[in-house]
Amino acid sequence: MKLHIYFDYTCPFSYISESQIKAVKPSFPEIELVWHPFELRPRPIVRPEVSVDLDTGKAWDPALLAEAAKEGLPLHTPFSPLPYSDRAFQGMHCVNAGGGDVQAYNERIFKAVFAEGKDISDLDVLAEIANDIGIDAYAFNHQLREGIFKDAQQKALRHAYFESGVEETPTFKLAGMRISGAVGREILEKFLGDGLKEEKKSQKAEADAGQRKEKSRP
C-alpha cells in the first residue's frame, strides 16, 4: 500500500510534515512512501526575496515557528532569493535510481534549506549533501551536471500539476483519500489508519465478488 506525498523542498509545511511522517511511519510498516515533486516556483518564475519581520527579526509567522518547535525542528531564515528546487529534485531521482535512501536525502535537503540557509540550486551544495548520506558525490554531481534526470523531473511535474489533482504542498494521498498541510502527528496517524481500513475493506469486497462469481459458474 502506498502513501503518495506531494511536496516541495522550499515549503516549510512540507519540511514539518516530513518530520511528522518519519515519526508515525514505524507504526505502519505495510505502507510504502512515494515522494512526488511539486515545485511551487518552477523556472522561469522569479525567485522571491526572503523578507524578515523588523519587529521579530524572523522570516516566519510565529504559529509556523511554534509548529516547527513542536517537532524539534530549527526554522531559520532561508537563502535569499528562495532557491529553485528543480536540481534538488533531480538529485532525488538520481538517489532513487541508484537504490539510495530517498527519505534520508529529503531530510538532508530540508535541513540544508531551513536549518542551514543553503542554496539548494547550487550543484556543489547538492553534491556535498549527497556525500553526507553516503552517495558518491562525484558521480552524483556528474549526473546532475549532464542533466540526466531532467526528463524524469519534467515527467513528475506533469503528473503533479495536471494529473494528480493536487493544488498545495504537502498533500498526502492514500486509498482514495487525501489530506493537505502540516496537520500534526495525531491527524496524520489517524489518516494512515483510516487508509489501511479502507484498503482492507476494498480488498474484502473484491474477494467477496470473486467468490460470488465462482459460485455462479455452472
ZILIN-V736416 format. One record per helix or strand of 3 or more residues. SS is the DSSP state (A for helix, B for strand). FROM is the first residue (numbers start at 0). TO is the last residue. If there is no record, write none. Layout:
ss=SS from=FROM to=TO
ss=SS from=FROM to=TO
//
This chain:
ss=B from=1 to=6
ss=A from=11 to=24
ss=B from=31 to=36
ss=A from=61 to=69
ss=A from=85 to=96
ss=A from=101 to=113
ss=A from=122 to=131
ss=A from=136 to=144
ss=A from=149 to=162
ss=B from=170 to=173
ss=B from=176 to=179
ss=A from=184 to=215
//
